Amino acid sequence: MTDPLLPGDPATLGSVRLLGRLGAGGMGRVYLGRTTGGRLVAVKTVHAHLAAEPQFRERFRREAAAARAVTGAHTAAVLDADPASPVPWLATAYLPGVTLRRAVAAAGPLEVPVVRSLGAALAEALTSIHGAGLVHRDLKPSNVLITAEGPRVIDFGIARALGDHGMTRAGDIIGTPGFIAPEQITDSGPVTAAADVFALGAVLAFAATGRNPFGDGTVAILLYRAVHEEPDLDGVPAEIRALVTGCLDKEPAGRPSVGAVLERTADPRAALWWREEPLRSLIRGDEEDRPRERTAVVPTKEVTAATAPAPRPDKPRVAPAPNPDAGRVERAERAERRRELARRGVLVAGGATLTGLFGVSVVRGWGDPGAGGTVNSSDGAQLDLKNGSAKAGALRWSLTADPGGIDALLLSGGTVLLHGPLTSGVEGYVRACAASDGARRWELTATEGAPVAWCVAEGTLVAPDVGLSLVALGSGKALGKADPFPPAALRWTAVVGGTVITAYQDDTDTKELRAVDLRTGASRWELERPGTQPPTVLGDTMLLAAILGGRVLGVDAASAGTLWSYEGLEDAEDQLLAAGALPDAGNFALLTTLGELHLVGARSGKRVAVAADTFAVTPGATAVGVADGTGLLATAGSLHGFDPDSAKPLWPPLPTLGVETSWPRRTGGVRGPVTAGGLVLHWSKADTLQAVDSRTGEPRWTRRLTGIAKVPPVVTGGTVYAACGEVCTALRLTDGAVRRTWSLPGIIDGLAADASGWYGRIGTSAVRAYNGVDG
């Protein structure tokens, strides 16, 4: 399926050819592109409904001109832009790396020499920005990217020319609470370069302690603290405290200049700390001397994502004899890997998200599990199946493909579902394999599509992006005689009771909702519902919320009738951030951008309770869930437990790595926590798995592992499977005791488990099935 914003094949914008989509945010989409000269770039495009607004287009025009004026070693260069295009776009240098917020969450606070070096890099970047006559206005940890070449300041989306006051309405506050200067909040004077110095001090305090200097809380609380209270600098080392304190002075005149900061932090002998562990592994995803999948984080407004295709991981490693041409050979291999990245161009963020899905032909066959070998058809995928052993803990079977050939894994009821592009790059496939031996049951191939979530519900494969009807998991046959789902402009899908709901969107903000019977494939209803987010489901009721505005509806999935309307979000600035279902209490939980948690009765739509100024709202993914009757709220850095009847907190917040690495995608793409035996399992750090009592919030056990976690843990029976880098560990659920470890030939990017054992996807080139610890 071609992206609706980018008609044509191949898609181009100006001199940039688009290779694949990296992510999306509130402003638009971000793509990986390649210039005529072969340089990889990140291309930001603007949503059509925003581009239609003259004020927004003028802001984008100013952003593009301002950003192109910025040069410097520690900034992301803007290479090209076209604000007047029907689809306005801007291309920046492609920077593989991780944000400072992610780096600190994974590796902990930085040491003093590293903080000094970071301060010098940021001061150099600000010197370049201010030298172009701009103020960044939104310097924060998520706008500092740590790359293989050092720190880079990114996102000039709200940079403003010095002295320019004409582009925002009175009362607007531009920036991120907790990092913006008091004068930006109170509008007591012009916003100058001193505002960026204030943000620089807050960023250095965060880097040194792992905490925001003004704490956590709602937007209003953070703004108040920045204006009226002193920052919390406990834990900031004495060697840099005076510098940080000076930068955070309430008065702009009391802060040091950027040049003074650079003078106090510069050290020509400073180590290249971003090339040391564990940051090196975070940035590169692996050791330098071993080819395998690498991770590239590309910024959009608050979004980063993407993984690059991996080379073959199963190539045996032997100690080579001395070879004078070894350096030349290694350089050639690296060049080939770079060409492979550019050629494929379709990047996947892992989990159950699919890139480049299918069409309508069905290829059925069982293969020969006894013989192993290549299983292929004229229009199918070429996967090499190898048999293993039935012994406890042993490799049961493996499937390998060309790099980029397997980009998603899903397990359901004894069936392993695999997805990937075909060698032509135009089509993709989904293959159903027997979990017992890896033998092919059936395969679907189709034209290329856009990234969406897939799922299995009640024995039915639901993947409307493929342009197929519902498919019976056991046979691969379409259910009923319903027309196939139209893949174009698909926005979300959900399963509500026995109904599949899909939403499609045209160039406006109007979405067409279509409902199909899950068991028969028969059409139930269609209706239009402007601008709705993906729904939250409780029983036969789905909660639909507008993307903009405070309207929240309860809709009957069977009839599409409106059951109730919740008007509790009265503040025009208060938008729904995340929603979840609390089945035991019969309530929906709604978290807003102002940090309020609303509980709404699923049957009545009446307000049950509201907790205000209680839960911190931080940038990044946020999700609401439940564990054994306890409400759970996960943000970019905290895990909360709350009462599902009163919305009151049940235990103090716990640090967590984030939603993406701890909450797997469930039916319809909705994320949910990993729970079992009264415990909530999550990554408290990038290498630390924690089991928390859902009722009290008390950690039952904490286990530090080797590597960097990229996927949520999986629980089956009394065993927890946790993947860190190349290693998967089986732990006992009750106490976290290690039962067995497995070392794989590449980083584990997909993980599933059942009573027979566990299944891991290695990059995009292999899937391995291992027997469980008990056989």
Order of alpha helices (4+ residues) and beta strands (2+ residues): beta-beta-beta-beta-alpha-alpha-beta-beta-beta-alpha-alpha-beta-beta-beta-beta-alpha-alpha-alpha-alpha-alpha-alpha-beta-beta-alpha-beta-beta-beta-beta-beta-beta-beta-beta-beta-beta-beta-beta-beta-beta-beta-beta-beta-beta-beta-beta-beta-beta-beta-beta-beta-beta-beta-beta-beta-alpha-beta-beta-beta-beta-beta-beta-beta-beta-beta-beta-beta
